[in-house]
Amino acid sequence: MVDVLSIRRDGAILEVTLDRPKANAIDAKTSRLMGKTFEAFRDDPELRVAILKTAGDKFFCAGWDLKAVASGETVDDDFGVGGFGGLLRLRDLNKPVIACVNGMAVGGGFELALSCDLIYASDHSSFALPEIRAGQLAEPATVKLPKRIAYHIAMGLLLTGRWMDVAEAHRWGLVNEVLPKEKLERRVWEVARLLASGPPLVLAAIKETVRVAEALSFQDTMDRLMRRQLATVDKLYGSEDSLEGARAFAEKRDPVWKGR
């Protein structure tokens, strides 16, 4: 079972590679394993950034494994601590996750990419939510997509199940960068190292603030920030890192972040 995931740890960066030929589809067992992996990433103070990638060139991820469905797996099965793919509902994940998309991101695979903070994709990648054609609801995408891109474009994808190529995805701001396949992973690692070198307390505060702000008005969010009602923001204010940033600027040197 562990063979479906390859884990690479390099300093503060964790790379998770899903490898389930032919389409990197995810069943409940794989999802539970991914959830445990990302939960461990969340809770490890030495890790700051995660990369999610998949093996092969044709599919990034085809979503839910239909063979498992045919064998009796249902939406009510236990998909693990973070929900489908380990990321959709993982609570308090206040570290950045980068999706390295190479190939087709379909259904739950598209939703998995949407659950990451940054999406870098190869120039032959594409995206689709075909659930409508099977009489199903793409729950996470229906919630997230209209908030990420123009409403009518999101609704077009959800209501028709059409394909969106990577150029269109980039045009609508769904993808950060499009690169040739041979340059994709190098660029993703470059961004991961940049993030890993940044102030971890600020990265955590950004993630929690963005997440909380989705359900609140601007003023309510600002009130919570000013009252230090968000745990990550409270930890940031008055921290050693906060002082280190000011000192480093005054002393014209690079800051040394300690995460405290």
C-alpha positions as CSV (number, residue, x, y, z in Angstrom):
1,M,0.0,0.0,0.0
2,V,2.8,2.4,0.8
3,D,4.1,2.0,-2.7
4,V,1.3,4.3,-4.0
5,L,3.0,7.2,-2.4
6,S,6.6,8.2,-2.7
7,I,7.8,10.6,0.0
8,R,10.9,12.8,-0.5
9,R,12.1,15.1,2.3
10,D,14.7,17.8,1.5
11,G,15.3,20.2,4.4
12,A,12.0,21.9,5.2
13,I,10.3,20.7,2.0
14,L,8.2,17.6,1.7
15,E,7.5,16.2,-1.8
16,V,4.5,13.7,-2.0
17,T,4.2,11.7,-5.2
18,L,1.0,9.8,-5.9
19,D,1.7,6.8,-8.2
20,R,-1.3,4.6,-9.1
21,P,-1.2,3.6,-12.7
22,K,-2.8,4.2,-15.1
23,A,-4.6,7.3,-14.1
24,N,-3.5,8.1,-10.5
25,A,-7.1,7.6,-9.3
26,I,-7.7,7.6,-5.6
27,D,-9.6,5.0,-3.6
28,A,-10.5,5.2,0.1
29,K,-7.3,3.4,1.3
30,T,-5.1,5.7,-0.7
31,S,-6.9,8.7,0.5
32,R,-6.5,7.7,4.1
33,L,-2.8,7.2,3.5
34,M,-2.6,10.7,1.9
35,G,-4.4,12.2,4.8
36,K,-2.0,10.7,7.3
37,T,0.9,12.0,5.2
38,F,-0.4,15.6,5.1
39,E,-1.4,15.4,8.7
40,A,2.2,14.5,9.6
41,F,3.4,17.3,7.4
42,R,1.1,19.8,9.2
43,D,2.3,18.7,12.6
44,D,6.1,18.5,11.9
45,P,7.7,21.8,13.0
46,E,10.7,21.1,10.8
47,L,8.7,21.1,7.6
48,R,7.5,24.3,6.0
49,V,6.3,23.5,2.5
50,A,4.8,20.6,0.7
51,I,4.7,19.7,-3.0
52,L,2.0,17.4,-4.4
53,K,2.8,15.7,-7.7
54,T,1.9,12.5,-9.5
55,A,3.7,9.9,-11.6
56,G,3.3,9.6,-15.3
57,D,2.6,12.1,-18.1
58,K,-1.0,11.5,-19.1
59,F,-3.0,12.0,-15.8
60,F,-2.3,14.2,-12.9
61,C,-5.2,12.5,-11.2
62,A,-8.4,11.1,-12.5
63,G,-10.2,11.6,-9.2
64,W,-12.1,8.9,-7.4
65,D,-11.2,5.3,-8.5
66,L,-14.2,4.0,-10.4
67,K,-13.0,0.4,-9.9
68,A,-13.3,0.9,-6.2
69,V,-16.8,2.4,-6.7
70,A,-17.8,-0.7,-8.8
71,S,-16.5,-2.9,-5.9
72,G,-18.9,-1.2,-3.5
73,E,-17.0,1.9,-2.2
74,T,-19.4,4.8,-1.6
75,V,-19.1,8.5,-0.8
76,D,-19.9,7.6,2.9
77,D,-16.8,5.5,3.2
78,D,-13.9,6.7,5.4
79,F,-11.6,8.8,3.2
80,G,-9.3,9.7,6.1
81,V,-8.4,12.7,8.3
82,G,-8.3,15.2,5.4
83,G,-11.1,14.0,3.3
84,F,-10.6,12.9,-0.3
85,G,-6.9,13.0,-1.2
86,G,-5.9,14.1,2.3
87,L,-6.2,17.8,1.6
88,L,-9.8,18.8,0.9
89,R,-10.8,19.0,4.6
90,L,-7.6,18.9,6.6
91,R,-8.1,21.3,9.5
92,D,-5.5,23.9,10.5
93,L,-3.1,23.3,7.6
94,N,-1.2,26.5,7.9
95,K,1.7,25.7,5.6
96,P,1.8,26.2,1.9
97,V,1.2,23.3,-0.5
98,I,2.1,23.5,-4.2
99,A,0.4,21.4,-6.8
100,C,2.7,20.2,-9.6
101,V,0.2,19.3,-12.3
102,N,1.4,17.3,-15.3
103,G,-1.5,15.9,-17.4
104,M,-5.2,15.7,-16.9
105,A,-6.8,16.8,-13.6
106,V,-10.2,15.3,-13.7
107,G,-13.1,15.5,-11.1
108,G,-11.6,14.8,-7.7
109,G,-8.1,15.3,-9.2
110,F,-9.1,18.9,-10.2
111,E,-10.5,19.4,-6.7
112,L,-7.2,18.1,-5.2
113,A,-5.3,20.8,-7.2
114,L,-7.8,23.4,-6.0
115,S,-7.0,22.4,-2.4
116,C,-3.4,23.5,-2.9
117,D,-2.2,27.1,-2.5
118,L,-0.3,27.4,-5.7
119,I,-0.7,25.5,-9.0
120,Y,2.1,25.0,-11.5
121,A,1.2,23.0,-14.6
122,S,2.9,21.5,-17.7
123,D,1.8,22.9,-21.1
124,H,-0.1,19.7,-22.0
125,S,-2.3,19.7,-18.8
126,S,-6.0,20.1,-18.8
127,F,-8.9,20.3,-16.3
128,A,-12.5,19.0,-16.2
129,L,-15.3,18.3,-13.8
130,P,-17.3,15.6,-15.6
131,E,-19.5,14.7,-12.5
132,I,-22.5,16.4,-14.1
133,R,-22.5,13.7,-16.9
134,A,-22.7,11.0,-14.3
135,G,-25.5,12.7,-12.4
136,Q,-23.2,13.6,-9.5
137,L,-22.3,16.7,-7.7
138,A,-18.7,17.8,-7.5
139,E,-19.1,19.2,-4.0
140,P,-15.7,20.8,-3.2
141,A,-15.4,22.3,-6.7
142,T,-18.9,23.7,-6.6
143,V,-18.0,25.5,-3.4
144,K,-14.5,26.6,-4.3
145,L,-14.4,27.3,-8.1
146,P,-16.8,30.2,-8.3
147,K,-14.7,31.9,-5.7
148,R,-11.4,31.3,-7.6
149,I,-12.4,32.3,-11.2
150,A,-15.1,34.4,-12.9
151,Y,-18.5,33.1,-11.9
152,H,-19.8,32.4,-15.4
153,I,-16.6,30.5,-16.4
154,A,-16.8,28.4,-13.2
155,M,-20.5,27.7,-13.8
156,G,-19.8,26.7,-17.4
157,L,-17.3,24.1,-16.2
158,L,-19.7,22.8,-13.5
159,L,-22.8,22.7,-15.6
160,T,-21.4,21.2,-18.7
161,G,-18.4,19.1,-17.6
162,R,-16.4,20.6,-20.5
163,W,-12.6,20.5,-20.7
164,M,-10.5,23.5,-20.0
165,D,-7.0,23.5,-21.4
166,V,-4.1,24.8,-19.4
167,A,-3.8,28.1,-21.4
168,E,-7.4,29.0,-20.6
169,A,-6.8,27.9,-16.9
170,H,-3.9,30.3,-16.8
171,R,-5.8,33.1,-18.5
172,W,-8.5,32.9,-15.8
173,G,-5.9,32.9,-13.0
174,L,-6.5,29.2,-12.0
175,V,-2.9,28.3,-12.7
176,N,0.1,30.3,-11.5
177,E,2.5,29.3,-14.3
178,V,2.5,27.1,-17.4
179,L,5.8,25.5,-18.2
180,P,7.2,22.9,-20.6
181,K,7.1,19.4,-18.9
182,E,10.9,19.3,-18.7
183,K,11.0,22.6,-16.7
184,L,8.0,22.1,-14.5
185,E,9.5,20.3,-11.5
186,R,12.6,22.5,-11.4
187,R,10.4,25.6,-11.2
188,V,8.2,24.0,-8.5
189,W,11.2,23.2,-6.4
190,E,12.5,26.8,-7.0
191,V,9.3,28.2,-5.6
192,A,9.2,25.7,-2.7
193,R,12.7,26.7,-1.7
194,L,11.7,30.4,-1.8
195,L,8.7,29.7,0.5
196,A,10.8,27.5,2.8
197,S,13.3,30.3,3.2
198,G,10.5,32.7,4.2
199,P,9.1,33.5,7.7
200,P,7.1,30.4,8.8
201,L,5.0,32.3,11.3
202,V,3.9,34.8,8.6
203,L,3.1,32.1,6.1
204,A,0.9,30.4,8.8
205,A,-0.8,33.7,9.6
206,I,-1.5,34.3,5.9
207,K,-3.1,30.9,5.4
208,E,-5.3,31.1,8.5
209,T,-6.4,34.7,7.8
210,V,-7.3,33.8,4.2
211,R,-9.3,30.8,5.4
212,V,-11.2,32.6,8.1
213,A,-11.9,35.6,5.8
214,E,-13.8,33.4,3.4
215,A,-16.7,33.3,5.8
216,L,-16.5,36.8,7.2
217,S,-16.9,40.4,6.1
218,F,-13.7,42.5,5.7
219,Q,-14.5,44.4,8.9
220,D,-15.2,41.3,10.9
221,T,-11.9,39.8,9.8
222,M,-9.9,42.9,10.6
223,D,-11.6,43.1,14.0
224,R,-10.4,39.5,14.7
225,L,-6.9,40.3,13.5
226,M,-6.6,43.4,15.6
227,R,-7.9,41.6,18.7
228,R,-5.5,38.8,18.1
229,Q,-8.2,36.2,17.9
230,L,-6.5,34.1,15.3
231,A,-4.0,31.7,16.9
232,T,-1.3,32.1,14.2
233,V,-1.6,35.9,14.2
234,D,-1.4,36.0,18.0
235,K,1.7,33.9,17.9
236,L,3.3,36.1,15.2
237,Y,2.8,39.4,17.0
238,G,5.6,39.9,19.5
239,S,7.5,36.8,18.3
240,E,11.3,36.5,17.9
241,D,10.8,36.3,14.2
242,S,8.8,39.5,14.1
243,L,11.7,41.3,15.9
244,E,14.3,39.6,13.7
245,G,12.7,40.9,10.6
246,A,13.0,44.5,11.8
247,R,16.6,44.0,13.0
248,A,17.7,42.4,9.8
249,F,16.2,45.3,7.8
250,A,18.0,47.9,10.0
251,E,21.2,45.9,9.8
252,K,21.0,45.4,6.0
253,R,21.3,41.6,6.3
254,D,19.2,38.5,5.5
255,P,16.9,37.5,8.4
256,V,17.3,34.2,10.2
257,W,13.8,32.8,10.8
258,K,13.4,30.5,13.8
259,G,9.6,30.0,13.7
260,R,9.2,31.4,17.2
